[in-house]
Amino acid sequence: MSSLSALWTLQRPRLLPYILLLPMAGYGWGHWDRALLARNADALPFLLLAWWLLHAGTMWLNAAVDKDEGEVLMGVAVPVPSVAVPAGYAALVLCVAAAYAASPSVAGVAFACAVLSVLYSHPKALWKGHPLGGPFVNVVGYALLSPLAGWLLVGVQLNARTLVLWFLGAAGIAGAFFFAQAFQGEEDASRGYRTLVVTHGPRACVWAGRLGVGTAFAGAMALCVIGWMPRVCLLALPLWWRADRVFLTWIDDAEAGGEAYARALAGRLLSLALLLTFTALAQYGWQSARHEPVAGLGTASGHPSDRPLLAPMQMRQWEAVQALEAARGAR
C-alpha cells in the first residue's frame, strides 16, 4: 500500500461526516435559535476544510503513536507510513490557516483544537492514555470547541438556551468517547494506557457511554417538554429506544462484542439526530406557511432573550445602550 493510500485510510473517511457535523451543528443552531437568514455562508467552505484538516491531522498523529493492529472504529488497521507524523503536523497548521480564512475567531478555536490534538498524541504528553486527559481532550475539542467554531460565524450573543444545549452536547460526546474505546482494552493495556476500558473493563465503558448519551437525549427531550425546543421533536423517542437496545445488548456481550456494536450505535444515533433535525425543519415550514414566528422564536416558551449573558458591570452598560437606542427610536 502506498503512503497516500495509507494516509487516506488512516484518516477514517467514514468518521469524517460525524466530525463535520459538529461545527455545522453550531452554525445551524446559531441561525435556528434566532430565526436568522444565512450569515457568513461564504466562510462555510473554509470552516469545513479546516475541520477536515483537523480531523486528518489528528487521526494521523493518533495512528503514528498507536499503530493499531486490531479493530478500529469506522476504519481498518493498516501499516503506518513514516510520513504520517509530518503530514499530521502539516495538516494541523493548514487547519488553522483555513480557519483564519473563515474568521480570526474561528482560527483561535482551530488553534486550540490543534494544541489539544498534539497533547493527545505526542509521545511526551500522550494525554490519550491518561484517565482524565483523554476524556478532557475529546469533550473540549469535539463537544465544546467544534460547535463553537460554527456558532461564532453567526455572530449572536450567548443565551441560556444555547448554554444548556451546549453542555448537553458535551455529555453526549463524552458518552460516545467512552463507548468507542470499549473494544480496545487489550491494545490499550499493551501500550501502558490507563483508559477506562483498561482500569474498569469494557462493560464499564458501555455503561458510561449509555449514561452520557442518555443524559444528552433526556435533557433534549426535557427542553422539548418545557418548550425551549420544538415539542414535535418528541417524535424521536422511539428512535432513542432503538439506540438504547444496542447499549443493553452490548452490555450483555461486552466481553466479546467489538467495533460492530459501536458502528451500529453510531448509525442509530445519527438517525436520531437527523430525525430531530427533520422534525424541527418540518415545524419551521408549517409555521412559515401560517405566517407565525419560526424556529427558535416559534417554540412554546423558549424565545431567546436579547439580553446577553454578561458580567453585572457589562450588563449595566448594555442596558444603558439599549435604553439610549430605544429613546432615539421613540423620537
C-alpha positions, 0 to 999 in steps of 0.5 A: 500500500502506498503512503497516500493510500495509507494516509487516506485510510488512516484518516477514517473517511467514514468518521469524517461526516460525524466530525463535520457535523459538529461545527455545522451543528453550531452554525445551524443552531446559531441561525435556528435559535434566532430565526436568522437568514444565512450569515457568513455562508461564504466562510462555510467552505473554509470552516469545513476544510479546516475541520477536515484538516483537523480531523486528518491531522489528528487521526494521523498523529493518533495512528503514528503513536498507536499503530493499531493492529486490531479493530478500529472504529469506522476504519481498518488497521493498516501499516503506518507510513513514516510520513504520517507524523509530518503530514499530521503536523502539516495538516494541523497548521493548514487547519488553522490557516483555513480557519483564519480564512473563515474568521480570526475567531474561528482560527483561535478555536482551530488553534486550540483544537490543534494544541489539544490534538498534539497533547493527545498524541505526542509521545511526551504528553500522550494525554490519550492514555491518561484517565482524565486527559483523554476524556478532557481532550475529546469533550473540549475539542469535539463537544465544546470547541467544534460547535463553537467554531460554527456558532461564532460565524453567526455572530449572536450573543450567548443565551441560556438556551444555547448554554444548556444545549451546549453542555448537553452536547458535551455529555453526549460526546463524552458518552460516545468517547467512552463507548468507542474505546470499549473494544480496545482494552487489550491494545490499550493495556499493551501500550501502558494506557490507563483508559477506562476500558483498561482500569474498569473493563469494557462493560464499564465503558458501555455503561458510561457511554449509555449514561452520557448519551442518555443524559444528552437525549433526556435533557433534549427531550426535557427542553422539548417538554418545557418548550425551549425546543420544538415539542414535535421533536418528541417524535424521536423517542422511539428512535432513542429506544432503538439506540438504547437496545444496542447499549443493553445488548452490548452490555450483555456481550461486552466481553466479546462484542467489538467495533460492530456494536459501536458502528451500529450505535453510531448509525442509530444515533445519527438517525436520531439526530437527523430525525430531530433535525427533520422534525424541527425543519418540518415545524419551521415550514408549517409555521412559515406557511401560517405566517407565525414566528419560526424556529427558535422564536416559534417554540412554546416558551423558549424565545431567546432573550436579547439580553446577553449573558454578561458580567453585572458591570457589562450588563449595566452598560448594555442596558444603558445602550439599549435604553439610549437606542430605544429613546432615539427610536421613540423620537 
